[in-house]
Amino acid sequence: PIASSDRGWIFLERFVSMIKVAMDPHGDDGVIGSNSTVVAAEIHDGAARLAAAQAAELRCHRRVAGKRGFFVKPRGCSPRASPKHKQHSPLREVLQDFTDGLKKKRFSAVSTDCIVKDATVDEHGDDDATVVACLMAELVQTLQGQWQIEKAKAAVRKQTMCVFSPEPEDFSSCG
């Protein structure tokens, strides 16, 4: 058997929880689907890394007025920016760390022969490793360019859930 901490699907689920907590640190009720303090700590630690990277990202950019409104312009404020990478991106680095972490995870076949696969197996197939890697890549790509937009969408979804819930007292984080 593969330990839950080594499973690819569980890694992805925890990563999604980290994103949700990072976007709304005071509304993590129901986001962490475990009563394990170790899992909760892992999710909160990952969320803190993501939130800190996003805050650093915002400090490295500035809003500039243009003919069609405001746009974000990189400041190049990091000493770690290199000629190869014109703009250092703290968020991109943290997201890449999580992507690299997925490569170390394992997937098991659902058949009774218990075949174990690495995340790098069958890059063009439809096995679990490929599915999870593709989902992770899509999520990371979206977050790299649209963290603030996704955060705003999540806030709207949360408020909609609170307003239209038949029992709003079930949502302790509704404001």
N, C-alpha and C positions, 0 to 999 in steps of 0.2 A: 504493500500500500504506500501511497505517496502522502506525506504529511501535508496538512492543509496550508501551511506556510510556504510550501513548495509548488502548489497547484496554480497553473496559469489562469484559469477562470476565476479563482478566488482572488488572485492578485489584481485582476481587472476590476472585480467588484469592489475591492477595498480602495483601489485607485479612484473609482467613481465616487465613493463615499468621501474620500479625502478632498476631492474637488468641491463637492457639495458643502462640506464643512468649511473649507477655505473661503468659499463665496459667501457663506452666512454663518460665521463662527458662533453666534448666539442661538441659532436655530437648528442645532444638531439632533434634536429629539427625533427619534425614529429613523435617522439617517444611518446610524451605526447598528447594523443588524446582528449584533452579538452581545452576549452578556459577559464576555471575556474581557477582563481589564487589560490583558496584553493586546488583544485586537483593538480595543478602544484607544489604547495609548499609541499603537501603530498608526491608526487613522488620524488621530489628533496631531501626531508628530509630522506625518506627511502633509496634512492640511496646513500646519504652521510653516513648513518649507515652501509650499505653494503660495501661501499668502505673503510671506516675506519676499519671495521672488517677484510676485506681482507688484508689491509696493516698491521694490527697487526698480522694476521696469517703469513704473509711473514716474519715478524720480529722474529717470534717464530720458524722458521725453517731455516735450512742452507743446502746449497748444498755440498755434499760430493762426492769425486771422488771414483769410484768403478771400478771393472774389466770391466764392460759393459757401462761405461760412468758415468754421474753424477746422483745422486738420492737425494731426499729430506729426511733429517733426522730431527726429532723434537728436539728442544733444551730444551723444558720444561721450557720456560722462564717466565711463568706466576705464580705469587704467588697463583692464584686461582685454579691451578691444584691440584687435590686431589688424594689420593690413589685409590679411586673408578674409577676415570677417569684419566688415566695415563698422558694424555696430554690435557691441556686446549686448546680449540679451539674457538677463538673469533668469527670466521665466523659461526661455528656451533651454537653458542649461539644466534646470531642475526637471523639466518635462523629459529631456533626453535621459537624465538619470533614471527616471521611472521606466522609460522605454527600454533602456539597457537592463534594468532589473527584470523585465518580462522575459528577456532572452535567457535568463538563468532558470526560469520556471519549467515545470514539467506537465505533461498531459498524458492521461491514460486513455486507452481505447475503451469503448463501452462493451466490447465483446468479452466473452469469458476467458479468452486467452491472455488477457491483461498485458497487452503490448504497451510499453512505455515509450513515449516520444519526447524529443526535445522540441523547443519552440522553433528551432531553425529547420525542422524537417518539412519537406514538401512545400516549398514557398508558393507554388502555384496551384495547390490542391484545395480541397474543401475540408480538411481535417480540423480538429479543434484548435491546434496550434496556429494554423493559418488564419482561421476566423478571428481568434482573439488578437493576433498580431495586427490584422487589418482594422479591427475595431479600435484598438489602442492607437494606431497610426492616425486614423481619421479623427479621433478625439483630440490627440495632441496637436494635430495640424489646425483644427478649429480653435483650440484654446490659445495657440501661439499668436494668432492675429485678432482674436475677438473675445478675449477674457471679459472685458468690461460689458460687452454686449450680452454675452451669455449670462453674466452675473445679473444684469438688469432683467433678462427674460426669466431667470429663476425667481427673482423677487416678485415679478408679476404672477407667475404660476403659483407661488406660495400664497399671495394675497387672494387670488381667485379661489384657491382651495379653501381658504379660511371663510370667504364670503359665501360660497355656495355649499358648504358642508352642512348636512342636516344636523350634525351635532358639533358645533364649533368648539365646545369645551374639550373635544378630543385633541385639538391642536394647541398645545400649550405655548407654542412659539408664535402664534398669530398676534399681530400687533394692532 
